[in-house]
Amino acid sequence: MTEMPAWAGRARVVMLGRPGCHLCEDAWKVIGAVAGEAGATRAEVTLDEVAEADREEYWDKIPVTFVDGARHDFWRVDEGRLRAALNS
């Protein structure tokens, strides 16, 4: 996939995940804390909300984090890396 999906731009930080995913829950906590400190908007998108091509691209990488519409991290969210991205 070469273009970022439109849903990746819903907020400054977007997490693609699925209900019941413990890694997603952990990532969302980090995103909430860091985005809150930075005053950045955040949104959660589930695999059920995205196009089939996006599900195929990302299903094995969730949670996938996007910052400013570009893929930032997958599987885990590194707090320091996210903070640096939001402060750049």
QUICORLIN-V966170 format. One record per pair of residues at least 24 apart in sequence whose ideal C-beta (glycine too) atoms are under 7 Angstrom apart, sorted by the first residue. I is the first residue (numbers start at 1). J is the second residue. D is the distance in Angstrom with one decimal. If there is no record, write none. Layout:
# QUICORLIN-V966170
I J D
I J D
This chain:
# QUICORLIN-V966170
1 53 6.8
1 57 4.9
4 69 5.1
4 70 6.1
5 50 6.6
5 54 5.3
7 45 5.1
7 49 6.9
7 50 6.1
8 66 4.2
8 69 5.0
9 69 4.2
10 43 4.3
10 45 6.8
11 41 3.9
11 42 5.2
11 43 3.9
12 40 4.0
12 41 4.8
12 42 6.9
12 67 6.8
12 68 6.3
13 40 5.6
13 42 4.4
13 65 6.7
13 67 5.7
14 43 5.0
14 45 6.0
14 66 4.4
15 44 5.2
15 63 5.2
15 65 5.4
16 45 5.1
16 47 6.9
16 58 5.6
16 62 6.0
16 63 6.5
16 64 4.4
17 44 6.4
17 46 6.3
17 62 5.1
17 63 4.3
18 46 5.7
18 47 4.9
18 62 6.0
19 46 6.5
21 62 6.2
21 63 6.7
23 63 5.7
23 75 6.3
23 76 6.8
24 62 6.3
24 63 4.4
27 63 4.2
27 65 6.6
27 76 6.7
27 77 4.3
30 77 4.5
30 79 5.3
30 82 6.8
31 65 6.8
31 77 6.0
31 82 7.0
34 79 5.9
34 82 4.8
34 83 5.2
34 86 6.6
38 86 4.2
38 87 6.7
40 86 5.3
